Amino acid sequence: MSSEQQSVVEVNEEVKSPVNPAIIEEVNQFDSKNLKHADVNEKVILPTKEVIEQEKKHLDLVNGLENFDKNKLRPATTQEKIVLPDRESKQQKFPIIT
């Protein structure tokens, strides 16, 4: 073994468990037959009226988008109209300073 491997082994042997050995011994000796059965009562929290309404609106919106009939759409044409100002209106707005 090289000196590096020996030092690693020595360091690993020096590392101790953070748990107290007495605690480990008590846990190992514990007898689970002494435990009593416990009934678990689950609490069911029902949503409020507002939460139900919000969820219903969301589901209606999603269903409306998923079931939309594209055949009901009409083709649209757009016309861009650019009206340039005439010379007189330009001069009125921006007079030439001489």
N, C-alpha and C positions, 0 to 999 in steps of 0.2 A: 504494500500500500504506500502511496506517495504521502508526503507530509500534508498536502492540501486535503486529500481524502480523509486522513486521520483527524484533521482539525474539524472537518464537516461532521464526522461521526461524533466527536467530542461535543460539539455545539448541539447536535440533535439529542444527545443523551442528557444534556443539561436542561433542555426545555421541559418544563413540568406542566402538568394539566392545571388550568386555573380553578378546577373544581376540587373542593376539599374531599379527600378519600373517605372521610367519615360519612359524608352525605351520599356518596356512591354506594357505600356499604348499606346504609339505611334503605335506599331505594331498592337495592337488590333483595333485601330481606322483607320488603313490604308484601303483605298478603292481600290480594284484591278481593278475596272472598268476604272480607269484613265490610266492603262497601255496600251501601243500600241503593236500591233502584230509585231513580228520580224521574218523575213525569215532567216532560218538557211541554210548556204551553207556548205555542207560537202565536204571536200577535199579528193579525192581518190588518194592515192599514189600508183602508179604501181611499181611492183618489177623491178629491173634492169635486164639486160640481163644475168649478171653473176649469180644472184640469181636464175633465171629460169633454167640455165644450171646445177647448183648445185642440185636443187630439182629434175630435170629430171634424173641426174646420180644416185641420191639416190633412186628414185622410180624404176629405171631399176635394180639396185642392189637388192632391196627388192623383186621385182617380180622374178628375176632370182633365188633367194634362195627359194622362196615359191613354184615355179613351177618346181624345179629341179627333174628330173626323176632318182630315185634311181636304177632303173633296168639297167641303162647304166653303172653302176659301175662293175668292175671286181674284183673278190676276189684276195687278195694279200697275199703272204706268205713272211715272213721275216726270214732270216737266219742270226744268229749272229755268226760271225767268230772271235774267240779269238785266236790270234797267240801268244804263249808264247815264249819268247826269249830262245835260247839254252844256254847251260852252257858256251860256249866260248865267246859269245857276252856279257854275264853278267860279266865275268872276265875282258874283255876289257874295259867295261864301269866303273866297280867298282873293281879296283884291290885291292887285300887283302894286307894290310900293315902289315908287320911282324917286 
